Amino acid sequence: MSFQTDTIHAGVAPDKAYGAIMTPIYQSSTFVFEDIGKHKGFDYTRSGNPTRKALEDSIAALEGCSCAVAVTTGMAAIATVMHLFNAGDEIICTNDCYGGTARLMKTIQEHFEIRVHFISLRDSAGIEAYINEKTRAIWIETPSNPLLNLVDIEAVTTLSRKHGLLSIVDNTFLSPYNQQPFRLGADIVVHSTTKYLNGHSDVVGGAVLSNSSQIDEKLKYLVNTLGTCAQPFDCWLVLRGIKTLVPRMKEHERNAMAVARFLDSHPKVARVFYPGLETHPQHELAKKQQRGFGGMVSFELDGGIGEVNRVLKGTKLFALAESLGGVESLIEHPATMSHASMGAEHRAEVGITDGVIRLSVGIEDPDDLICDLALALTPHSRG
Ligand SMILES: *Cc1c(COP(=O)(O)O)cnc(C)c1O
């Protein structure tokens, strides 16, 4: 089946009880046994739930892999994966990752004797210097948040395989519609389903996916053991969101491209970060490994923090809020919001200056979005 057909049908079948075409919300903690040792496939919701299974089968089909586990949040997905490692192990992590990922990795490093090397993965030749006999995995996030830098997934997974390491890709920013890491050699993919997969800013959720029976079993064991499993109602919402993933992603991209081009030509904007622009240093790589460029656009403003604050408060359609991937447009300030937890030193190292503003471009009419930004950038023009 094509990807678009899978978004509608994968994992979903008419309900056996009444033929409901939509997957019911099995809001039940436990399931009745038919006989000793015999049940209908589910015994307790932490271990498994039919609504959650429908979502897991759907996401696994979209990423083209054998197994998905749906968990409570994107951070729960990352925390679950971190339990695959042992004291003494070392992990290499892209240095411009999501702020929460950096915070979790630093916490783990302090408490569990797992060493994390935050390095740039943009030049795969520089990675080998950090690989030793204790290294277990390379953590990739591409495009990066908020600077939209790319990592060549295939180059890194090839290196990873050569050294017997796991390649883990956070695919939240593009969704499986725009990027399919398993096709590029990844072993594990994580998602914050809070973002594009759900797409409506009404749930927090996460998923971990794998394509090897050995890792599949470990992930299922961990979700049941740690209790990181997603709730049935949340799974139902994400499943509902996925049905419109393709048309939403197309609209997000069309609008993001229009917004990026507008900002690129604006005198008050020093730099625009969007892989869809021909001037993006990794535009060719984006075309090679991605189906599309996504809906996230960042830019650096000329002028001080006062100017930044004025723009952040000046938009009317773009709401000042963290998160991303919903149908409505959002604007935020990474240095004090999404990436505050990263710390000033780590931010400076990866180039997240106080002048950087991040947009999650929604699916409103693009002319209205551009008008809103134009007025925020040049307030005296607002009537
Ligand atoms: C939001 C996000 C996360 C964390 O997900 P939550 O659902 O907020 O816990 C992880 N990675 C990336 C790239 C994200 O954007």
The ligand as an ORCA input file, in Angstrom:
! r2SCAN-3c Opt
* xyz 0 1
  C       9.104     17.872     21.461
  C      10.276     17.046     21.108
  C      10.704     16.001     21.940
  C      10.027     15.719     23.272
  O       8.701     15.339     23.103
  P       7.535     15.559     24.215
  O       6.367     14.919     23.575
  O       7.409     17.027     24.415
  O       7.991     14.875     25.450
  C      11.781     15.246     21.531
  N      12.413     15.499     20.372
  C      12.043     16.492     19.555
  C      12.788     16.712     18.288
  C      10.962     17.302     19.890
  O      10.605     18.301     19.084
*
